[in-house]
Amino acid sequence: MTAFGDVRRRRIDELAARAGAVPEGEGGVSLTRSAFRRLRRNPVAIIGAVIVLVFLLVAAFAPLLAPRDPLAQTLLSQIRPGSIPGAQEGFPLGVDNLGRDLLSRLIMGSRQSLMIGVVSTVLGVVVGMALGVLAGGLGGWVDTVVMRFVDIVLSIPSLLMAISISVLLGQNQYALMIAIAVTQVPIFARLLRGSMLAQRNSDYALAATALGVKKGRIIFGHVLPNSLSPVIVQGTLSLATAIIEAAALSFLGLGDPDLARPEWGAMLANAQAFLSIRPELAVYPALCIIVVALGFTLLGESLREALDPKFRR
Amino acid sequence: MLRFIVRRLLQLIPILLGLSVLLFAWLRALPGGPAQAALGERATPEDIARYNELFGLDEPIYVQYLRFLGRAVQLDFGTSARTGRAVTTEFLERMPGTVELTIFAMIFAIGVGIPLGYLAARKHGSWLDSTSVIGSLLGVAIPVFFLAYLLRLVFAVELGWLPGSGRQDVRMDATRITNFYVLDGLLTREWDAAWDAVLHLVLPAIALGTIPLAIIVRITRASVLDVVNEDYVRTANAKGLATATVRRRHIIRNALLPVSTTIGLQAGLLLSGAVLTETVFAFGGVGSAIYEAIFSRDFAVLQGFILLLAVVYVLINLLVDISYGLLDPRVRAR
């Protein structure tokens, strides 16, 4: 199938084809188990996993860990134009421009930031996979229609796409998640389709067809499970992108305006106005975003190595 | 080759049509619809009703779409609610700045990225290698606008080495020909104006170029490491070619093929990354215009700019594709 030859798409397809190759020489050990074993031996994967785990734990137990109420404007009285109090007794990282404890806000903010990242990525994966299965499983005109649609969405740079969706849906956390998810849908759709096409012509799928197994069962029982590894890798990497993109949308004034929910992106965007007075207000949320994005990236890259047959042995 | 190019051009048509449908639908789906877009957010319901009647927005939707398409083909996207000027005029006025910024960002990313990636691969496992790997991971994880603010704070506000906003010193009374400020300066031989425009580009270009830099370093490094182990490199070494010749003719040339794809891809993506960078540096290109349009809910500008940027993006990808076809004969056959 020759489609409009866009390089971005070809790269996605290459990834799909590479991960689709059938591994050799590890008889008896399942792909998942051998991948997990290699993952455990890879220090990069461990670092990534530890970072991600720590942040997930902080988010889970945030109300217990946060030393103060993230909304209480405790030190409001100390704030003067051009001066925001820094670290002091009881406020290890100081307070923000409204006198709220920065550390507590960062801890509580991890919930919202991680949730935006996870929900939007899951949404993107689910819808993208549904489209990918439709296209890669059914083929024919369904494939053509789905892929043409995906091509059109891919032809809008992702940030511009996210901007248009947020403007359309208004400013709330759900709009933010949907906007980010929409930019990820075409990537997953193409990835899964390509990976499924590679698997559909494999020997075991052919054997199943020869044995008279029904088409639906071949697709869902054999082809799909074997096509998932590039999706898993991309999904992990996308978590990082989603969190960064959420921050970018917040910066452009398209974030969640609900001030009762601290969120790193919004905190970072808000802090730009006070950068010359207290740069820490921007640096800490930025560090949180960078470290967590790094964690997901490290994990994703080592997953790619673990699942890619090229890196086996 | 000609057939390949023609085929690619024909395949643009459904993409562009699809884009126009998407953005047409987008404006219709907004609360208030196109009338609100044209009249601005403070328009009264009566104004909107009158506008709808005047511009045939009460007609069937396909008639409206065909009319929209007819105007879009003539590059007519209506007028800005904020300034009252034609959207296309504003776009053409703003685009040169963004193009200049993108070119400088790419020069930075390529100029630093390829040598760094190559050196990292050659000194595989050294501190330089590890640093560049960690750096390239960090480069992708930093929110662009935060990096832009940091650069501005340190090098423009605190140290005062470089200008931190705008495209040129406002006191600089430069002659405008093309609206590419650097080019204008060179054409009119106003060297100081050109130099000033270049200085204004340095910080935004570094901020914008960081992500592509990180990606180019990584791809170059991986690609060189791949090529070094190829049979033809071993053959070239075995037949006694000078190390420099092997590096230049066999390793670098083959390793750069995947890098060139990445470069083309990134150039297209920079156009949208410019929204963040330009906003921080009040740069006055297309990106700042989009930010202003979001802020003032200037929907006609948003629609027109996003559509035009998407078209530019598609065209850049097409060029990358064609050049890739020139570089790699296998692509043409597909």
Contacts between the chains, C-beta under 8 A, distances in Angstrom:
chain1	res1	chain2	res2	distance
A	2	B	7	7.8
A	2	B	334	6.0
A	3	B	11	7.2
A	4	B	8	7.1
A	4	B	11	3.8
A	4	B	12	6.9
A	4	B	14	7.7
A	4	B	15	5.9
A	5	B	8	6.0
A	5	B	11	7.5
A	5	B	321	4.6
A	5	B	331	7.3
A	5	B	334	7.4
A	6	B	314	7.9
A	6	B	317	4.9
A	6	B	321	6.7
A	7	B	261	5.2
A	7	B	264	5.9
A	7	B	265	5.3
A	7	B	317	6.0
A	7	B	320	5.2
A	7	B	321	5.9
A	7	B	324	6.7
A	8	B	265	5.4
A	8	B	268	7.8
A	8	B	317	6.8
A	10	B	261	7.8
A	11	B	261	7.1
A	11	B	265	7.2
A	148	B	14	6.2
A	148	B	18	7.0
A	149	B	18	7.4
A	151	B	15	6.1
A	151	B	18	7.6
A	152	B	14	7.9
A	152	B	15	5.9
A	152	B	18	3.5
A	152	B	19	6.1
A	152	B	22	6.5
A	153	B	22	7.8
A	155	B	15	5.4
A	155	B	18	7.8
A	155	B	19	6.1
A	155	B	310	5.6
A	155	B	313	6.6
A	155	B	314	4.9
A	155	B	317	7.9
A	156	B	19	7.1
A	156	B	22	7.6
A	156	B	306	6.9
A	156	B	310	4.6
A	156	B	313	7.5
A	157	B	268	7.0
A	157	B	269	5.9
A	157	B	271	6.3
A	157	B	272	3.4
A	157	B	309	6.8
A	157	B	310	7.1
A	157	B	313	5.5
A	158	B	269	7.9
A	158	B	272	7.1
A	159	B	272	4.3
A	159	B	273	6.8
A	159	B	275	6.2
A	159	B	276	7.7
A	160	B	272	4.9
A	160	B	275	7.5
A	160	B	290	7.6
A	160	B	306	5.0
A	160	B	309	6.2
A	160	B	310	7.0
A	163	B	275	7.4
A	163	B	290	7.1
A	163	B	294	6.6
A	163	B	302	7.7
A	163	B	306	7.5
A	164	B	23	7.9
A	164	B	26	5.8
A	164	B	302	7.2
A	164	B	306	5.9
A	167	B	30	7.5
A	167	B	294	6.5
A	167	B	297	7.8
A	167	B	299	7.6
A	167	B	302	6.6
A	168	B	26	6.3
A	168	B	29	5.8
A	168	B	30	6.2
A	240	B	140	7.7
A	240	B	141	6.5
A	244	B	141	7.1
A	244	B	143	5.4
A	247	B	143	4.8
A	247	B	145	7.9
A	247	B	146	7.8
A	248	B	143	6.3
A	248	B	144	7.1
A	248	B	145	6.5
A	248	B	276	5.8
A	251	B	143	7.5
A	251	B	145	4.9
A	251	B	276	6.7
A	251	B	279	7.7
A	252	B	275	7.1
A	252	B	276	7.5
A	252	B	279	7.3
A	252	B	291	6.2
A	252	B	294	5.8
A	253	B	294	6.2
A	253	B	295	6.1
A	254	B	294	6.6
A	265	B	143	7.9
A	268	B	143	6.8
A	268	B	146	6.2
A	269	B	145	7.9
A	272	B	145	7.7
A	272	B	149	5.6
A	275	B	149	5.8
A	275	B	153	5.6
A	276	B	153	6.7
A	276	B	157	6.2
A	279	B	153	6.8
A	282	B	146	6.6
A	282	B	149	6.9
A	286	B	142	7.5
A	286	B	143	6.5
A	286	B	146	4.6
A	289	B	141	7.6
A	289	B	143	6.0
A	289	B	146	8.0
A	290	B	138	6.9
A	290	B	141	4.7
A	290	B	142	5.6
A	290	B	143	7.8
A	291	B	141	7.9
A	293	B	140	7.6
A	293	B	141	3.9
A	294	B	137	6.0
A	294	B	138	6.9
A	294	B	141	4.7
A	297	B	137	5.9
A	297	B	140	6.6
A	297	B	141	6.3
A	298	B	137	7.1
